[in-house]
Amino acid sequence: MREAAVEADIRSEYLSLALEPEAASMFCKLLPVDCLKLNSSKFVETFKPGTSYIVLDLGGGTVDLTVHHIEYDGRLSEIARASGGAWGGTQVDEAYLKFLEELFCRCVFQAFRENNTSDFLEMLREFEINKNESVKEAFSNKRIIVPSEPGLAVLKGAVLFGHDPLVMKSRVSKYTYGIEIIDKFVEGLSPERYRVFENGIYKCRYTFCPFVRAGELVPVGKIAREHLLSDTFDVKEALEYMHLQKNIQSMLLMKAVFELELYTSMHLINPTCLKCILERQKSV
């Protein structure tokens, strides 16, 4: 998206990208209390500092979910990384219609659909109402709040983000980011096949040095630094990697950064073999 903006001659300093779940969250957080309804009748007070809440964007094709906490300075912290998938309303409708075809036989259901169109549409409307009621029943111990004009939540939230781009205080990293280095060989931990002898000591090639781990809470604007010294002949290669440590935002744009969502806590407690991680990941 950023590359497309550059192609359209939009200067980078004038471009801000808002994440859809965060935009929806910003809109919901700043809604006046008289626009919030509980069970379509009662007005409630919510979204105060110290409040944690889930924003569930149930679209036609996809579902987006994010969990935020309002800090006492009014900024937002991500509690769990944003997630979602192809579980939107149309997906549920298709599964429901498939179930009816299997229940009544495909030819019978198709005849009903074609010859009783008004009844078929009424059935779909009833099913839509039941879907909303099912959500409320499944989370009966939680306050479910539906804002007015929910279809404009993301759009209005994106406008709010443009006025206050620093509203997000921290996010949960989706991936692990790091670089390949040559490190000291550790008996019992480093793979024997990558052992090399340089400058009088044994070292291990292809060691993965993480900057940020998946699931780690990262403050917005944080600079991830890792000071590395090279005493090998391949100093030029080391210097090419060193610029990756400048900050986490530039790391996201570098193809040399390894995004390893798997093998985090168990394999990356200590720097471990990068090639081993990649080999294991390919086999999954």
WOTA-V849443 format. One record per pair of residues at least 6 apart in sequence whose C-alpha atoms are under 8 Angstrom apart, sorted by the first residue. I is the first residue (numbers start at 0). GAP is how many residues later the second one is. Records with the same first field share a line. If there is no record, write none. Layout:
I=GAP / GAP
//
This chain:
4=6 / 10
5=6
15=146
17=140 / 143
19=134 / 138
20=34 / 36 / 43 / 44 / 45 / 61 / 133
21=44 / 135
22=130 / 131 / 132 / 133 / 134 / 135 / 137 / 138
23=31 / 33 / 129 / 130 / 131 / 132 / 133 / 134
24=30 / 43 / 132
25=131 / 134 / 135
26=126 / 127 / 129 / 130 / 133
27=119 / 125
28=18
29=17
30=116
32=10 / 11 / 12 / 13
33=9
34=112 / 113
35=7 / 8 / 109 / 110 / 111 / 112
36=6 / 7 / 108 / 109 / 110
37=6 / 105 / 106 / 107 / 108
38=105 / 106
46=23
47=22
48=21 / 22 / 23 / 24 / 25
49=19 / 20 / 21 / 22
50=18 / 19 / 20
51=15 / 16 / 17 / 18
52=14 / 15 / 16
53=11 / 12 / 13 / 14
54=10 / 11 / 12
55=7 / 8 / 9 / 10
56=6 / 7 / 8
57=6 / 30 / 31
58=29 / 30
59=28 / 29 / 30 / 31
60=25 / 26 / 27 / 28 / 29 / 30
61=22 / 23 / 24 / 25 / 26 / 27
62=21 / 22 / 23 / 24 / 25
63=18 / 19 / 20 / 21
64=17 / 18 / 19
65=12 / 14 / 15 / 16 / 17
66=11 / 12 / 13 / 14 / 15
67=8 / 9 / 10 / 11 / 12
68=7 / 8 / 9 / 10
69=6 / 7
70=6
73=93
74=91 / 92 / 93 / 94
75=91 / 92 / 93 / 94
76=91 / 92 / 93 / 94
77=90 / 92 / 93 / 94 / 139
78=92 / 93
79=92 / 135
80=90 / 91 / 92 / 93 / 134
99=9
100=6 / 7 / 8 / 9
111=8
112=7
135=8
160=6
165=54
167=52
168=50 / 51
169=47 / 48 / 49 / 50
170=46 / 47 / 48 / 49
171=42 / 43 / 44 / 45 / 46
172=39 / 40 / 41 / 42 / 43 / 44 / 45
173=40 / 41 / 87
174=37 / 38 / 39 / 40 / 84 / 85 / 86
175=34 / 35 / 36 / 37 / 38 / 82 / 83 / 84 / 85 / 88
176=33 / 34 / 35 / 36 / 74 / 80 / 81 / 82 / 83
177=30 / 31 / 32 / 33 / 34 / 79 / 80 / 81
178=29 / 30 / 31 / 32 / 62 / 77 / 78 / 79
179=26 / 27 / 28 / 29 / 94
180=24 / 25 / 26 / 27 / 28 / 57
181=21 / 22 / 23 / 24 / 25
182=20 / 21 / 22 / 24
183=17 / 18 / 19 / 20
184=10 / 17 / 18 / 19
185=18
188=83
189=14 / 82 / 83
190=13 / 82
193=10 / 11 / 12
194=7 / 8 / 9 / 10
195=6 / 7 / 8 / 9
196=6
197=34
198=32 / 33
203=69
204=68
205=67 / 68 / 69
206=64 / 65 / 66 / 67 / 68
207=63 / 64 / 65 / 66
208=62 / 63
209=58 / 61
210=13 / 14 / 15 / 34
211=12
212=51
213=46 / 47 / 50
220=27 / 28
221=25 / 26
222=22 / 23 / 24 / 25
223=21 / 22 / 23 / 24
224=20 / 21 / 22
225=19
227=14
229=8
243=6 / 7 / 10 / 13
244=6
250=6
261=19
262=14 / 18
266=10
//
